[in-house]
Amino acid sequence: MAENETLECITEHERILQEIESTDTACVGPTLRSIYDDQPNAHVRFMEKLDARIRNHDREIEKMCNFHHQGFVDAITELLKVRADAEKLMGQVTDTNRRLQEAGREVTAQTEEVIRCRIQQRNMATTVEKLQYYAALKTMEQLENVYIPRVSQHRFCQIMAENLPRLREDIKEISMSDLKDFLESIRKHSDKVGETAMRQVGGMTPTPTPPPYGPLHKAGDAGEEDEADEEILTAQDLVDFSPVYRCLHIYTVLGDRETFENYYRKQRKKQARLVLQPQANMHETVEGYRRYFNQIVGFFVVEDHILHATRGLVTRAFTDELWNMALSKIIAVLRTHSSYCDDPDLVLELKNLIVIFADTLQGYGFPVNRLFDLLFEVRDQYNETLLKKWALVFRWIFELDNYSPIPVETEEEYKLVVSRFPFHDAEIEKQDFPKKLPMSQSVPQIYTQVKEFIYASLKFSESLHRSSTEIDDMLRKSTNLLLTRTLSSCLQNLIKKPHIGLTELVQIIINTTHLEQACRYLEEFITNITNVSPETVHTTRLYGLSTFKDARHAAEGEIYTKLNQKIDEFIQLADYEWGMAESDGRASGYLMDLINFLRSTFQVFTHLPGKVAQTACMSACKHLSTSLMQMLLDTELKQISMGAIQQFNLDVIQCELFASSEPVPGFQGDTLQLAFIDLRQLLDLFMVWDWSTYLADYGQPTSKYLRVNPATALALLEKMKDTSKKNNIFSGFRKNDRDKQKLIETVVKQLRSLVNGMSS
């Protein structure tokens, strides 16, 4: 690993040296900065590399000098030979020049006169142009203080003296009118100034360097080399600031500078508030945000220019106050408008604009840390929009899944699947084609989409000036949200859908097992992107394991529920003739159908991991046993004949046979048959009419009827008492009716005594 890093460092240093040797010196700064932003002590290795490169160039220069030395000596010799001729030629040229000068002296004099006249003419025109303001003010001052007092006795002088203050006010009004026109037009120009500044910095992302004060590069689209050498525009090129300078100068000369400063600052504060007001639908398009940022950047670039170009018209304290006010408003606006946005692509473009906006203004000396803090909130909003988008993706994948193992016909198909999903199974790899992979088609699709989400989440971290460790942490946290919130919710909803049957639930359990195993590959995927090893820092682990475990447990619970629901559906078809004289000798049709259904269902369950199949089978048998018991003890059922008991016994025997046939492997001994033990002992007690044994052994751990509750026995016995002389179980013993009834009454009495004893 260290060798690879060293090799990468050497390659990077070679690239930087070539860049320094081949590019303009203006770009050297950012290039050198990248060395210090790299690995620790990288600059030391770079200095060694640079010294070696310099020594190499020195040797090449020395070789070049040695090669050309003889030619240089020959050239000097030739020069010495022609020196005499050159001196003679110089004499002739000097003499010719002297004669030309004498001949053209008159022409030269006339030319100089023309030039002098033109200069005077231009100065006069300039003076006339400026007389209205600067020179006029000086002349007025001289008239007022020097000349008029000397001739004040003349009436016209008095009139002039009276008109001078009014004239001074006229000049102030005219200059102020020009300033108001300037302030009116600057809002239009601010947009252009801001756009130019933003485009300049935007062309330098992802690692923009702050622009120097003043110049705004009129850049075209990034990557268009023919526009790289375009004219560099300044704020002064785009905006005519002369009304500001002129008005400032006039008010200063007239001793009213403070009034001008207060007026200018007040108006600019008003304009700042207007600029900071967003359009109502700004959040709908990226252009809305771009116009908003352009206006703000233009405003502050203009103020920065005024700060540097005038002395004290605005101060750094004033611009800082404006910026702090603006920053609070900008953050509030962006926080509100970004929350309306549900398109991740638009949020991503907004983030890129905020980065360029912040980098641009940082280049002009405005602090932007709060904007980068805001980007963390925007990142959360971006992740929320991503989560909503991927929730729809996951739901669509689950909707289209056929919940069947993936068939692969050829080696190419197999490689295609495993290239999208990390599946490894030695047994399946050995099988001949065609074959099936245990998971269904949604598994590789979900895995691929999680990776797509990670890429989408990574896009936001670009250009945020954050370390690899921070980016790694961001990716892991957002991926955890995707797994624990979005995917988990989609799985839970899927499991509860009515059309998801037992077969689908079995496949979902198998799918979640494979997705759980793939989580470590997702962690490796993030590590490869960020190059941050989980061993070197305390990285956040992915919670996919718990997500898929929870989904699997929910699916298992749903299997038990749906299985019991199917059992209930079969039991609802039961149609016992409770007063039948005797059984017809075979099990009920509804029960045989139910057992066949359970047998085929549990064959599918063999693909389930762990003890899910065993638990489902035990749960089904217990539920069946409980349901049959409830059927016997139903309060709506008033009378039961011995024939019905015999028929019921035949059905329970079929249940016991099913349990003993090992429908699901892995049960020890007669564990599964014990699900029916309560029914078996109760039916045996009534079939054999073994009350003496039951009552004698009651409460003993070795009792033959240990699982028969006295209340249960009493409830069933009450249904078999001879209350209406109809369907009497002792109809064959008419001569002993009285004795038999006494026996029943005695048993009922004893059972009631046992029940009362339990309740007390």
Buried (B, 14 or more C-beta within 10 A) or exposed (E): EEEEEEEEBEEBBEEBBEBBEEEEEEEEEBBBEBBEEBEEEBBEBBEEBBEEBEEEEEEEEEEEEEEEEEEEEEEEEEEEEEEEEEEEEEEEEEEEEEEEEEEEEEEEEEEEEEEEEEEEEEEEEEEEEEEEBBBBBEEBBEBBEEEBEEEEEEEEBEEBBEEBEEEBEEBBEBBBEBBBEBBEEBBEBBBBBBBBBBBBBBBBBEEBEBBEBBBBBBBBEEEEEEBEEEEBBBBEBBBEBEBBBBBBBBBBBBEEBEEBBEBBBEBBBEBBEEBBEBEEEBBBEBEBBBBBBBBBBBBBBBBBBBBEBBEEBBEEEBBEEBBEBBBEBBBEBBEEBBEEBEBBBBBBBBBBBBBBBBBBBBBBBBEBEBBBEBBEBBBBBBBBBBBEBBBEBBBEBBEEBEBEBBEBEEEEBBEEBBEBBBBEEEEBEEEEEEBEBBBBBBBBBBBEBBBEBBEBBBBBBBBBBBEEBBBBBBBBBBBBBBBBBBBBBBBBEBBEEEEBBBEBBBBBBBBBBBBBBBBEEBBEBBBEBBEBEBEEEEBBEBBBBBBBEBBBEBBBEBBBBBBBEBBEEBBEEBEBEBEBEEBEEEBBEBBBEBBEBBEEBBEEBEBBEEEBBBBBBBBBBBBBBBBBBEBBBEEEBEBBBBBBBBBBBBBBBBBBEBBEEEBBEEBEEEEBBBBBBBBBBBBBBBEEEBBEEBBEBBEEEEBBBBBBBBBBBBBBBBBBBBEEEEBBBBBEEEEEBEEBBEBBEEBBEBBEEBBEEEEE
